Amino acid sequence: MREKLLWFILKFLGISFVLFIFWWWKIQGFYLLFFESFVQFLGVDSGIPQSSVWIFSNLIPFASLMIITRGFKINERLKKLGWGILILIIWHFISILIFFYSTGVRLEPVRIIFYTLYFLSVALPFFLWLVFFRKKLKGLFALG
C-alpha cells in the first residue's frame, strides 16, 4: 500500500523533532566526549573545532527516515540503521580531521572545501536512505 507523501513528510518532521530533543538533551554530550577522546588519541590537543559540531546532528534525519519508511522487517531495518550510523560516524571522523586542519586558514579554496563538506554532511543521510531503500522507493508514495 502506498503512503501519502504529505503524511510521510509530517511523520519525518515529528520523529525528527523528538529525536532532536533527545539528541540535544542527552546524546550529544556523550557523542562529543567520544569525539574529544578520539581527537586526543590522535594527538591533537585543541579539541573539536566548534564549526564542526553541527554536522553531528545529521544522525537525526537518517534515523528518522529509517524509522518511518515502510517495507522492511525490523531486523533488516536495524541492520541498515546500524550500517548507516557507522558510515555517518566515519564521515564525522574524516570531517573533524579536515575541519581541524583547515581552521584558521583564510584561503578561498579552504572555505570552498568547508562549505562542500558541510553540504555533503547535510545531504549524506538522505543519500544513504536512498541507497538503502532504492528497491522499495518506486512504489513507496502515492502523490496527492
Residue pairs with C-beta under 8 A, 6 or more apart in sequence:
2 139
2 140
2 141
2 142
3 70
3 140
3 141
3 142
4 141
4 142
4 144
5 141
5 142
5 143
8 68
8 141
11 68
12 61
12 64
12 65
12 68
15 64
15 67
15 68
16 60
16 61
16 64
19 60
19 63
19 64
20 57
20 60
23 57
23 59
23 60
28 56
28 57
31 56
32 48
32 53
32 56
35 48
35 56
35 92
35 96
36 47
36 48
38 93
38 96
39 47
39 48
39 96
39 100
42 97
44 100
46 100
48 96
48 100
49 96
49 99
49 100
49 103
51 99
51 103
51 114
52 95
52 96
52 99
52 100
54 118
55 92
55 95
55 117
55 118
55 121
55 122
56 92
58 88
58 121
58 122
58 124
58 125
59 85
59 88
59 125
60 125
61 125
61 126
62 81
62 84
62 85
62 88
62 124
62 125
62 126
62 128
62 129
63 81
63 85
65 125
65 126
65 129
66 77
66 80
66 81
66 84
66 129
66 132
69 129
69 133
69 136
69 140
70 140
71 133
71 136
71 140
72 80
72 133
72 136
80 132
83 132
84 125
84 128
84 129
84 132
87 124
87 128
88 124
88 125
88 128
91 120
91 121
91 124
95 117
95 121
98 113
98 117
99 114
99 117
102 110
102 113
102 114
130 137
133 140
